[in-house]
Amino acid sequence: MRLPMLSSRVRKLFAAGLALALLSGCSVTTFESPPSGTQVACDPRLVGQWRSRQLDDTDRISILPKDCGLIDRNTGECPSDLIGYRFTYLPDATGGYIVATDATLATQPATCQGLHREDSDDDSDSHRGRYMLLRYVVTPDRIAIHSVDTLRMARLIAAGTVPGTVKNTHSHTEHPDITSVKQLDAALRETKSKYDEPQIDASVKGSSAQIDALLASRKDLFFAKPGIVLRRDGKAATKPSPRSNR
């Protein structure tokens, strides 16, 4: 369900490690431009040994220093869900943004290179070349990952507060374009009565500077409750926090 949780694909990714792909089947928010600032291949504060407890299972992963590549320590392999997506990081004082795109079939981490996506039909072509964001908050012993609240974003777009487009992407929808809050509410009511969960695609328009302003002015765009939490498995590394570039 699209509650204060990450999408099923992102949960699988982070359950196996630093699963970043926000690209999953139900509701998703994409951005025309990424936030500005210097993106890096890896935030050094994320490097180390981590564990994530999901229900009755504990996943243990290693995040590697070169490009935040990760290895599932139970299998010694890179999680297959990462294949086909590229991730960079935009650090700030408390954490930063994970910037994901599938504009190319470049893989992240490097240890996955040469592998092929088996689920390339899962994502709409409308997402390609656009950007997806996760917010992470990091301490020496904990990484909390917050996803965008797509239904909140869709409401802002439908109300004309944020520039962009909203679509109901359920396969049985005859008129997918949503141009008003009234239409959005009607789509959500229909979904609640007929289906398990909404399938809303919120697409935010704007330059990097405009995305910066949106993120700075709307602190409620990300769920307050993290969708996944990684806890350090072993002694914390002493890494200096990068200076904020925002």
C-alpha atoms as an extended CHARMM CRD file, in Angstrom:
* protein
*
       246  EXT
         1         1  MET       CA              0.0000000000        0.0000000000        0.0000000000  PROA      1               0.0000000000
         2         2  ARG       CA              1.1100000000        3.5340000000       -0.6110000000  PROA      2               0.0000000000
         3         3  LEU       CA              1.1670000000        4.5630000000        3.0380000000  PROA      3               0.0000000000
         4         4  PRO       CA              4.1650000000        6.1220000000        4.7920000000  PROA      4               0.0000000000
         5         5  MET       CA              6.1420000000        3.3190000000        3.1790000000  PROA      5               0.0000000000
         6         6  LEU       CA              8.3820000000        2.9660000000        0.2200000000  PROA      6               0.0000000000
         7         7  SER       CA              7.1180000000        1.2530000000       -2.8830000000  PROA      7               0.0000000000
         8         8  SER       CA              7.3420000000       -2.5400000000       -3.0130000000  PROA      8               0.0000000000
         9         9  ARG       CA             10.4020000000       -2.3430000000       -5.2650000000  PROA      9               0.0000000000
        10        10  VAL       CA             12.1200000000        0.1230000000       -2.9750000000  PROA      10              0.0000000000
        11        11  ARG       CA             11.3220000000       -1.9840000000        0.0660000000  PROA      11              0.0000000000
        12        12  LYS       CA             12.8400000000       -5.0010000000       -1.6500000000  PROA      12              0.0000000000
        13        13  LEU       CA             15.9040000000       -2.9960000000       -2.5780000000  PROA      13              0.0000000000
        14        14  PHE       CA             16.5060000000       -1.5810000000        0.8600000000  PROA      14              0.0000000000
        15        15  ALA       CA             15.6150000000       -4.8410000000        2.5230000000  PROA      15              0.0000000000
        16        16  ALA       CA             18.5160000000       -6.2460000000        0.5330000000  PROA      16              0.0000000000
        17        17  GLY       CA             20.5080000000       -3.0830000000        1.1590000000  PROA      17              0.0000000000
        18        18  LEU       CA             20.4690000000        0.4930000000        0.0560000000  PROA      18              0.0000000000
        19        19  ALA       CA             17.4860000000       -0.0130000000       -2.2110000000  PROA      19              0.0000000000
        20        20  LEU       CA             16.8140000000        3.2020000000       -3.8820000000  PROA      20              0.0000000000
        21        21  ALA       CA             14.6120000000        2.8680000000       -6.8540000000  PROA      21              0.0000000000
        22        22  LEU       CA             11.2510000000        4.3990000000       -6.0660000000  PROA      22              0.0000000000
        23        23  LEU       CA             10.0200000000        3.0230000000       -9.3220000000  PROA      23              0.0000000000
        24        24  SER       CA              7.2300000000        0.7460000000       -8.5910000000  PROA      24              0.0000000000
        25        25  GLY       CA              3.9240000000       -0.1330000000       -9.7360000000  PROA      25              0.0000000000
        26        26  CYS       CA              1.3710000000        1.7670000000       -7.7200000000  PROA      26              0.0000000000
        27        27  SER       CA              1.8280000000        5.5120000000       -7.2360000000  PROA      27              0.0000000000
        28        28  VAL       CA              4.9700000000        7.3900000000       -8.1360000000  PROA      28              0.0000000000
        29        29  THR       CA              6.2410000000       10.9670000000       -8.2910000000  PROA      29              0.0000000000
        30        30  THR       CA              8.7560000000       12.0250000000      -10.9210000000  PROA      30              0.0000000000
        31        31  PHE       CA             10.5040000000       15.3570000000      -11.4510000000  PROA      31              0.0000000000
        32        32  GLU       CA             11.4440000000       17.0740000000      -14.6830000000  PROA      32              0.0000000000
        33        33  SER       CA             14.7530000000       18.1970000000      -13.1370000000  PROA      33              0.0000000000
        34        34  PRO       CA             16.8630000000       17.0410000000      -10.2050000000  PROA      34              0.0000000000
        35        35  PRO       CA             17.6860000000       19.3630000000       -7.3100000000  PROA      35              0.0000000000
        36        36  SER       CA             20.7140000000       21.5460000000       -7.9530000000  PROA      36              0.0000000000
        37        37  GLY       CA             24.0100000000       21.1470000000       -6.1790000000  PROA      37              0.0000000000
        38        38  THR       CA             26.9540000000       18.8190000000       -6.5470000000  PROA      38              0.0000000000
        39        39  GLN       CA             25.8200000000       15.2380000000       -6.8920000000  PROA      39              0.0000000000
        40        40  VAL       CA             28.2900000000       12.5710000000       -5.8050000000  PROA      40              0.0000000000
        41        41  ALA       CA             28.5690000000        8.8730000000       -6.5350000000  PROA      41              0.0000000000
        42        42  CYS       CA             28.3750000000        8.0990000000       -2.8160000000  PROA      42              0.0000000000
        43        43  ASP       CA             27.8600000000        9.8350000000        0.5120000000  PROA      43              0.0000000000
        44        44  PRO       CA             30.6910000000        8.4320000000        2.7020000000  PROA      44              0.0000000000
        45        45  ARG       CA             28.4030000000        8.4220000000        5.7390000000  PROA      45              0.0000000000
        46        46  LEU       CA             26.4580000000        5.5670000000        4.1410000000  PROA      46              0.0000000000
        47        47  VAL       CA             29.4570000000        3.2920000000        3.7550000000  PROA      47              0.0000000000
        48        48  GLY       CA             29.6730000000        0.3340000000        6.1130000000  PROA      48              0.0000000000
        49        49  GLN       CA             27.8890000000       -2.7470000000        7.3800000000  PROA      49              0.0000000000
        50        50  TRP       CA             24.1440000000       -2.4130000000        7.9650000000  PROA      50              0.0000000000
        51        51  ARG       CA             21.1540000000       -4.4900000000        8.9080000000  PROA      51              0.0000000000
        52        52  SER       CA             17.4810000000       -4.0320000000        8.1670000000  PROA      52              0.0000000000
        53        53  ARG       CA             14.8150000000       -5.9590000000       10.0020000000  PROA      53              0.0000000000
        54        54  GLN       CA             11.7530000000       -6.7500000000        7.8890000000  PROA      54              0.0000000000
        55        55  LEU       CA              9.0630000000       -8.6970000000        9.7180000000  PROA      55              0.0000000000
        56        56  ASP       CA             10.8270000000      -11.8490000000       10.9590000000  PROA      56              0.0000000000
        57        57  ASP       CA             13.8630000000      -11.5200000000        8.7310000000  PROA      57              0.0000000000
        58        58  THR       CA             17.0400000000       -9.5240000000        9.1970000000  PROA      58              0.0000000000
        59        59  ASP       CA             18.9230000000       -8.5540000000        6.0510000000  PROA      59              0.0000000000
        60        60  ARG       CA             22.5880000000       -7.6990000000        6.3500000000  PROA      60              0.0000000000
        61        61  ILE       CA             24.2880000000       -5.6860000000        3.6590000000  PROA      61              0.0000000000
        62        62  SER       CA             27.5750000000       -3.9530000000        2.9060000000  PROA      62              0.0000000000
        63        63  ILE       CA             27.6070000000       -0.5080000000        1.3010000000  PROA      63              0.0000000000
        64        64  LEU       CA             30.8200000000       -0.0560000000       -0.6510000000  PROA      64              0.0000000000
        65        65  PRO       CA             32.8230000000        3.1960000000       -0.7130000000  PROA      65              0.0000000000
        66        66  LYS       CA             33.4050000000        3.7200000000       -4.4390000000  PROA      66              0.0000000000
        67        67  ASP       CA             29.8340000000        4.2840000000       -5.5570000000  PROA      67              0.0000000000
        68        68  CYS       CA             27.6250000000        3.1950000000       -2.6480000000  PROA      68              0.0000000000
        69        69  GLY       CA             27.3510000000       -0.1750000000       -4.3210000000  PROA      69              0.0000000000
        70        70  LEU       CA             25.8530000000       -2.7550000000       -2.0320000000  PROA      70              0.0000000000
        71        71  ILE       CA             26.2320000000       -6.4410000000       -1.4760000000  PROA      71              0.0000000000
        72        72  ASP       CA             23.7430000000       -8.7140000000        0.2180000000  PROA      72              0.0000000000
        73        73  ARG       CA             25.9400000000      -10.4480000000        2.7610000000  PROA      73              0.0000000000
        74        74  ASN       CA             23.6490000000      -13.4790000000        2.8330000000  PROA      74              0.0000000000
        75        75  THR       CA             24.2200000000      -14.1850000000       -0.8650000000  PROA      75              0.0000000000
        76        76  GLY       CA             27.3650000000      -12.2110000000       -1.6990000000  PROA      76              0.0000000000
        77        77  GLU       CA             25.5470000000      -10.6680000000       -4.6540000000  PROA      77              0.0000000000
        78        78  CYS       CA             24.2160000000       -7.3150000000       -5.7430000000  PROA      78              0.0000000000
        79        79  PRO       CA             20.4010000000       -7.1090000000       -5.3870000000  PROA      79              0.0000000000
        80        80  SER       CA             18.9040000000       -7.7120000000       -8.8260000000  PROA      80              0.0000000000
        81        81  ASP       CA             16.3610000000       -4.8950000000       -8.3600000000  PROA      81              0.0000000000
        82        82  LEU       CA             19.1290000000       -2.3270000000       -8.7550000000  PROA      82              0.0000000000
        83        83  ILE       CA             19.8570000000       -3.3280000000      -12.3120000000  PROA      83              0.0000000000
        84        84  GLY       CA             19.0480000000       -0.7070000000      -14.9200000000  PROA      84              0.0000000000
        85        85  TYR       CA             18.8580000000        2.3210000000      -12.6350000000  PROA      85              0.0000000000
        86        86  ARG       CA             21.4050000000        4.9850000000      -11.8810000000  PROA      86              0.0000000000
        87        87  PHE       CA             21.6820000000        6.5540000000       -8.4360000000  PROA      87              0.0000000000
        88        88  THR       CA             23.5700000000        9.6110000000       -7.2610000000  PROA      88              0.0000000000
        89        89  TYR       CA             23.5440000000       11.4570000000       -3.9650000000  PROA      89              0.0000000000
        90        90  LEU       CA             23.0740000000       15.0850000000       -3.0340000000  PROA      90              0.0000000000
        91        91  PRO       CA             24.3380000000       15.3140000000        0.5580000000  PROA      91              0.0000000000
        92        92  ASP       CA             23.4510000000       18.0060000000        3.0730000000  PROA      92              0.0000000000
        93        93  ALA       CA             23.9900000000       18.4890000000        6.8030000000  PROA      93              0.0000000000
        94        94  THR       CA             21.4780000000       15.9130000000        8.0550000000  PROA      94              0.0000000000
        95        95  GLY       CA             21.4470000000       13.4860000000        5.1650000000  PROA      95              0.0000000000
        96        96  GLY       CA             20.4920000000       14.3650000000        1.6350000000  PROA      96              0.0000000000
        97        97  TYR       CA             18.6060000000       13.2570000000       -1.4350000000  PROA      97              0.0000000000
        98        98  ILE       CA             19.0090000000       10.0800000000       -3.4130000000  PROA      98              0.0000000000
        99        99  VAL       CA             18.4880000000       10.9420000000       -7.0830000000  PROA      99              0.0000000000
       100       100  ALA       CA             17.3810000000        8.0310000000       -9.2500000000  PROA      100             0.0000000000
       101       101  THR       CA             16.8090000000        7.8470000000      -12.9670000000  PROA      101             0.0000000000
       102       102  ASP       CA             16.4200000000        5.1260000000      -15.5470000000  PROA      102             0.0000000000
       103       103  ALA       CA             17.2490000000        7.4940000000      -18.4060000000  PROA      103             0.0000000000
       104       104  THR       CA             19.9540000000        5.0460000000      -19.4230000000  PROA      104             0.0000000000
       105       105  LEU       CA             20.6020000000        1.4150000000      -18.6950000000  PROA      105             0.0000000000
       106       106  ALA       CA             23.6820000000        2.3410000000      -16.7130000000  PROA      106             0.0000000000
       107       107  THR       CA             23.7880000000        0.2490000000      -13.5860000000  PROA      107             0.0000000000
       108       108  GLN       CA             24.4620000000        1.1560000000      -10.0140000000  PROA      108             0.0000000000
       109       109  PRO       CA             26.4630000000       -0.1680000000       -8.2800000000  PROA      109             0.0000000000
       110       110  ALA       CA             29.4010000000       -1.0490000000      -10.5000000000  PROA      110             0.0000000000
       111       111  THR       CA             29.3240000000       -4.6370000000       -9.2410000000  PROA      111             0.0000000000
       112       112  CYS       CA             26.0430000000       -5.0700000000      -11.1390000000  PROA      112             0.0000000000
       113       113  GLN       CA             27.4110000000       -4.0150000000      -14.5000000000  PROA      113             0.0000000000
       114       114  GLY       CA             26.8770000000       -6.5220000000      -17.2760000000  PROA      114             0.0000000000
       115       115  LEU       CA             23.6290000000       -7.7720000000      -15.7950000000  PROA      115             0.0000000000
       116       116  HSD       CA             20.3120000000       -7.2480000000      -17.5520000000  PROA      116             0.0000000000
       117       117  ARG       CA             16.9660000000       -6.0890000000      -16.2820000000  PROA      117             0.0000000000
       118       118  GLU       CA             14.3320000000       -8.7890000000      -16.2680000000  PROA      118             0.0000000000
       119       119  ASP       CA             11.4480000000       -6.4590000000      -15.4340000000  PROA      119             0.0000000000
       120       120  SER       CA             11.9270000000       -3.6730000000      -17.9790000000  PROA      120             0.0000000000
       121       121  ASP       CA              8.2190000000       -3.7100000000      -18.8150000000  PROA      121             0.0000000000
       122       122  ASP       CA              7.2160000000       -2.8510000000      -15.2540000000  PROA      122             0.0000000000
       123       123  ASP       CA              7.6990000000        0.8890000000      -15.5620000000  PROA      123             0.0000000000
       124       124  SER       CA              5.9200000000        3.3230000000      -17.8140000000  PROA      124             0.0000000000
       125       125  ASP       CA              7.9020000000        4.8920000000      -20.6280000000  PROA      125             0.0000000000
       126       126  SER       CA              6.6580000000        8.2370000000      -19.3010000000  PROA      126             0.0000000000
       127       127  HSD       CA              9.0950000000        7.8700000000      -16.3980000000  PROA      127             0.0000000000
       128       128  ARG       CA             12.1540000000        7.4990000000      -18.5690000000  PROA      128             0.0000000000
       129       129  GLY       CA             14.5200000000       10.4090000000      -18.5480000000  PROA      129             0.0000000000
       130       130  ARG       CA             12.8570000000       11.8920000000      -15.4730000000  PROA      130             0.0000000000
       131       131  TYR       CA             14.1050000000       11.9380000000      -11.8940000000  PROA      131             0.0000000000
       132       132  MET       CA             12.8730000000       10.3480000000       -8.7100000000  PROA      132             0.0000000000
       133       133  LEU       CA             13.8690000000       11.3920000000       -5.2210000000  PROA      133             0.0000000000
       134       134  LEU       CA             14.2300000000        9.8200000000       -1.8160000000  PROA      134             0.0000000000
       135       135  ARG       CA             15.1480000000       11.7640000000        1.2860000000  PROA      135             0.0000000000
       136       136  TYR       CA             17.6130000000       10.1290000000        3.6610000000  PROA      136             0.0000000000
       137       137  VAL       CA             18.5170000000       11.1600000000        7.1980000000  PROA      137             0.0000000000
       138       138  VAL       CA             21.7310000000        9.7010000000        8.5050000000  PROA      138             0.0000000000
       139       139  THR       CA             23.4170000000        9.4050000000       11.9080000000  PROA      139             0.0000000000
       140       140  PRO       CA             26.5150000000        7.3340000000       12.7270000000  PROA      140             0.0000000000
       141       141  ASP       CA             24.3330000000        4.3150000000       13.5480000000  PROA      141             0.0000000000
       142       142  ARG       CA             21.1640000000        4.7590000000       11.4990000000  PROA      142             0.0000000000
       143       143  ILE       CA             19.9110000000        5.5740000000        8.0030000000  PROA      143             0.0000000000
       144       144  ALA       CA             16.2410000000        6.4930000000        7.6450000000  PROA      144             0.0000000000
       145       145  ILE       CA             14.7570000000        6.6280000000        4.1390000000  PROA      145             0.0000000000
       146       146  HSD       CA             11.6750000000        8.7150000000        3.3500000000  PROA      146             0.0000000000
       147       147  SER       CA              9.7290000000        8.5120000000        0.0880000000  PROA      147             0.0000000000
       148       148  VAL       CA              7.6520000000       11.2120000000       -1.5730000000  PROA      148             0.0000000000
       149       149  ASP       CA              3.9790000000       11.2410000000       -0.5810000000  PROA      149             0.0000000000
       150       150  THR       CA              2.6240000000       10.9370000000       -4.1100000000  PROA      150             0.0000000000
       151       151  LEU       CA             -1.0150000000       11.5130000000       -3.1770000000  PROA      151             0.0000000000
       152       152  ARG       CA             -0.0910000000       14.7660000000       -1.4190000000  PROA      152             0.0000000000
       153       153  MET       CA              1.9750000000       15.8300000000       -4.4110000000  PROA      153             0.0000000000
       154       154  ALA       CA             -0.8530000000       14.9300000000       -6.7840000000  PROA      154             0.0000000000
       155       155  ARG       CA             -3.2700000000       17.0730000000       -4.7560000000  PROA      155             0.0000000000
       156       156  LEU       CA             -0.9040000000       20.0580000000       -4.9210000000  PROA      156             0.0000000000
       157       157  ILE       CA             -0.5820000000       19.6740000000       -8.6940000000  PROA      157             0.0000000000
       158       158  ALA       CA             -4.3290000000       19.1820000000       -9.2060000000  PROA      158             0.0000000000
       159       159  ALA       CA             -5.0100000000       22.3120000000       -7.1540000000  PROA      159             0.0000000000
       160       160  GLY       CA             -2.5990000000       24.3520000000       -9.2850000000  PROA      160             0.0000000000
       161       161  THR       CA             -0.2120000000       24.9630000000       -6.3790000000  PROA      161             0.0000000000
       162       162  VAL       CA              2.6270000000       23.0090000000       -7.9860000000  PROA      162             0.0000000000
       163       163  PRO       CA              3.1830000000       22.9170000000      -11.7730000000  PROA      163             0.0000000000
       164       164  GLY       CA              2.8570000000       19.4730000000      -13.2540000000  PROA      164             0.0000000000
       165       165  THR       CA              0.5050000000       16.7700000000      -14.4260000000  PROA      165             0.0000000000
       166       166  VAL       CA             -1.4050000000       13.9840000000      -12.7040000000  PROA      166             0.0000000000
       167       167  LYS       CA             -2.5890000000       10.7380000000      -14.2670000000  PROA      167             0.0000000000
       168       168  ASN       CA             -4.6180000000        7.8280000000      -13.0170000000  PROA      168             0.0000000000
       169       169  THR       CA             -2.5520000000        4.9560000000      -14.3970000000  PROA      169             0.0000000000
       170       170  HSD       CA             -4.8580000000        2.1010000000      -13.4910000000  PROA      170             0.0000000000
       171       171  SER       CA             -5.2720000000       -0.1160000000      -16.5270000000  PROA      171             0.0000000000
       172       172  HSD       CA             -9.0750000000        0.1400000000      -16.4930000000  PROA      172             0.0000000000
       173       173  THR       CA             -9.1480000000        3.9480000000      -16.5010000000  PROA      173             0.0000000000
       174       174  GLU       CA            -10.7380000000        5.4390000000      -19.6510000000  PROA      174             0.0000000000
       175       175  HSD       CA             -9.7750000000        9.0570000000      -18.8970000000  PROA      175             0.0000000000
       176       176  PRO       CA             -6.4010000000        9.0490000000      -17.1330000000  PROA      176             0.0000000000
       177       177  ASP       CA             -5.7050000000       12.8010000000      -17.0590000000  PROA      177             0.0000000000
       178       178  ILE       CA             -6.5930000000       14.4590000000      -13.7520000000  PROA      178             0.0000000000
       179       179  THR       CA             -6.8360000000       18.2530000000      -13.8760000000  PROA      179             0.0000000000
       180       180  SER       CA             -8.6640000000       19.1490000000      -10.6560000000  PROA      180             0.0000000000
       181       181  VAL       CA             -8.8770000000       18.1280000000       -7.0160000000  PROA      181             0.0000000000
       182       182  LYS       CA            -12.4630000000       17.0600000000       -7.6600000000  PROA      182             0.0000000000
       183       183  GLN       CA            -11.3090000000       14.6080000000      -10.3260000000  PROA      183             0.0000000000
       184       184  LEU       CA             -8.5440000000       13.3200000000       -8.0620000000  PROA      184             0.0000000000
       185       185  ASP       CA            -10.9710000000       12.7200000000       -5.1940000000  PROA      185             0.0000000000
       186       186  ALA       CA            -13.3420000000       10.9120000000       -7.5510000000  PROA      186             0.0000000000
       187       187  ALA       CA            -10.5060000000        8.6910000000       -8.8010000000  PROA      187             0.0000000000
       188       188  LEU       CA             -9.4700000000        7.8550000000       -5.2450000000  PROA      188             0.0000000000
       189       189  ARG       CA            -13.0500000000        7.0150000000       -4.2570000000  PROA      189             0.0000000000
       190       190  GLU       CA            -13.3620000000        4.7220000000       -7.2590000000  PROA      190             0.0000000000
       191       191  THR       CA            -10.0810000000        3.0630000000       -6.4120000000  PROA      191             0.0000000000
       192       192  LYS       CA            -11.1280000000        2.5200000000       -2.8120000000  PROA      192             0.0000000000
       193       193  SER       CA            -14.3480000000        0.8390000000       -3.9040000000  PROA      193             0.0000000000
       194       194  LYS       CA            -12.9000000000       -1.3550000000       -6.6690000000  PROA      194             0.0000000000
       195       195  TYR       CA             -9.1790000000       -1.8720000000       -6.2500000000  PROA      195             0.0000000000
       196       196  ASP       CA             -6.5380000000       -2.4560000000       -3.6240000000  PROA      196             0.0000000000
       197       197  GLU       CA             -4.7340000000        0.8590000000       -3.9540000000  PROA      197             0.0000000000
       198       198  PRO       CA             -4.5210000000        3.9410000000       -6.1760000000  PROA      198             0.0000000000
       199       199  GLN       CA             -2.1990000000        4.1120000000       -9.1580000000  PROA      199             0.0000000000
       200       200  ILE       CA             -1.4070000000        7.7930000000       -9.4430000000  PROA      200             0.0000000000
       201       201  ASP       CA              1.4410000000        9.2510000000      -11.4820000000  PROA      201             0.0000000000
       202       202  ALA       CA              2.4200000000       12.7420000000      -10.3140000000  PROA      202             0.0000000000
       203       203  SER       CA              4.8470000000       14.5060000000      -12.6540000000  PROA      203             0.0000000000
       204       204  VAL       CA              6.4040000000       17.7350000000      -11.3650000000  PROA      204             0.0000000000
       205       205  LYS       CA              7.5370000000       20.3280000000      -13.8860000000  PROA      205             0.0000000000
       206       206  GLY       CA             10.3080000000       22.8670000000      -13.3690000000  PROA      206             0.0000000000
       207       207  SER       CA             14.0010000000       23.6320000000      -13.5130000000  PROA      207             0.0000000000
       208       208  SER       CA             16.4670000000       22.5480000000      -10.8470000000  PROA      208             0.0000000000
       209       209  ALA       CA             16.1320000000       25.9640000000       -9.1880000000  PROA      209             0.0000000000
       210       210  GLN       CA             12.3590000000       25.5670000000       -9.0990000000  PROA      210             0.0000000000
       211       211  ILE       CA             12.6660000000       22.0800000000       -7.6240000000  PROA      211             0.0000000000
       212       212  ASP       CA             15.0150000000       23.5150000000       -4.9930000000  PROA      212             0.0000000000
       213       213  ALA       CA             12.4200000000       26.1260000000       -4.0620000000  PROA      213             0.0000000000
       214       214  LEU       CA              9.6730000000       23.5200000000       -3.8730000000  PROA      214             0.0000000000
       215       215  LEU       CA             11.6810000000       21.2480000000       -1.5970000000  PROA      215             0.0000000000
       216       216  ALA       CA             12.6460000000       24.1690000000        0.6280000000  PROA      216             0.0000000000
       217       217  SER       CA              9.1090000000       25.5330000000        0.9470000000  PROA      217             0.0000000000
       218       218  ARG       CA              7.2110000000       22.2530000000        1.3600000000  PROA      218             0.0000000000
       219       219  LYS       CA              8.6320000000       20.1070000000        4.1260000000  PROA      219             0.0000000000
       220       220  ASP       CA              5.6370000000       17.7870000000        3.9170000000  PROA      220             0.0000000000
       221       221  LEU       CA              6.3910000000       16.3600000000        0.4780000000  PROA      221             0.0000000000
       222       222  PHE       CA              8.0890000000       13.3430000000        2.0330000000  PROA      222             0.0000000000
       223       223  PHE       CA              6.4230000000       11.0110000000        4.4870000000  PROA      223             0.0000000000
       224       224  ALA       CA              7.3260000000       11.8980000000        8.0780000000  PROA      224             0.0000000000
       225       225  LYS       CA              7.6590000000        8.2140000000        8.9030000000  PROA      225             0.0000000000
       226       226  PRO       CA             10.5560000000        6.4940000000        7.1400000000  PROA      226             0.0000000000
       227       227  GLY       CA              9.6920000000        3.6330000000        4.8610000000  PROA      227             0.0000000000
       228       228  ILE       CA             12.8270000000        1.7660000000        5.8550000000  PROA      228             0.0000000000
       229       229  VAL       CA             15.5060000000        2.1020000000        8.5300000000  PROA      229             0.0000000000
       230       230  LEU       CA             18.9890000000        0.6400000000        8.3250000000  PROA      230             0.0000000000
       231       231  ARG       CA             20.9600000000        0.2160000000       11.5460000000  PROA      231             0.0000000000
       232       232  ARG       CA             24.6910000000       -0.1560000000       11.6860000000  PROA      232             0.0000000000
       233       233  ASP       CA             25.8890000000       -3.7110000000       12.1120000000  PROA      233             0.0000000000
       234       234  GLY       CA             29.0460000000       -3.3060000000       14.1490000000  PROA      234             0.0000000000
       235       235  LYS       CA             31.1720000000       -0.3460000000       15.1930000000  PROA      235             0.0000000000
       236       236  ALA       CA             30.3320000000        2.9850000000       13.5980000000  PROA      236             0.0000000000
       237       237  ALA       CA             32.8390000000        4.4720000000       11.1970000000  PROA      237             0.0000000000
       238       238  THR       CA             34.0440000000        7.9900000000       11.8650000000  PROA      238             0.0000000000
       239       239  LYS       CA             33.2910000000        9.9020000000        8.6950000000  PROA      239             0.0000000000
       240       240  PRO       CA             33.1710000000       13.6860000000        8.4900000000  PROA      240             0.0000000000
       241       241  SER       CA             29.8050000000       15.0950000000        7.4790000000  PROA      241             0.0000000000
       242       242  PRO       CA             29.9030000000       16.7730000000        4.0800000000  PROA      242             0.0000000000
       243       243  ARG       CA             29.2630000000       20.4780000000        4.0470000000  PROA      243             0.0000000000
       244       244  SER       CA             25.8310000000       21.4940000000        2.9280000000  PROA      244             0.0000000000
       245       245  ASN       CA             25.8500000000       22.6680000000       -0.6840000000  PROA      245             0.0000000000
       246       246  ARG       CA             22.2420000000       23.7890000000       -0.6910000000  PROA      246             0.0000000000
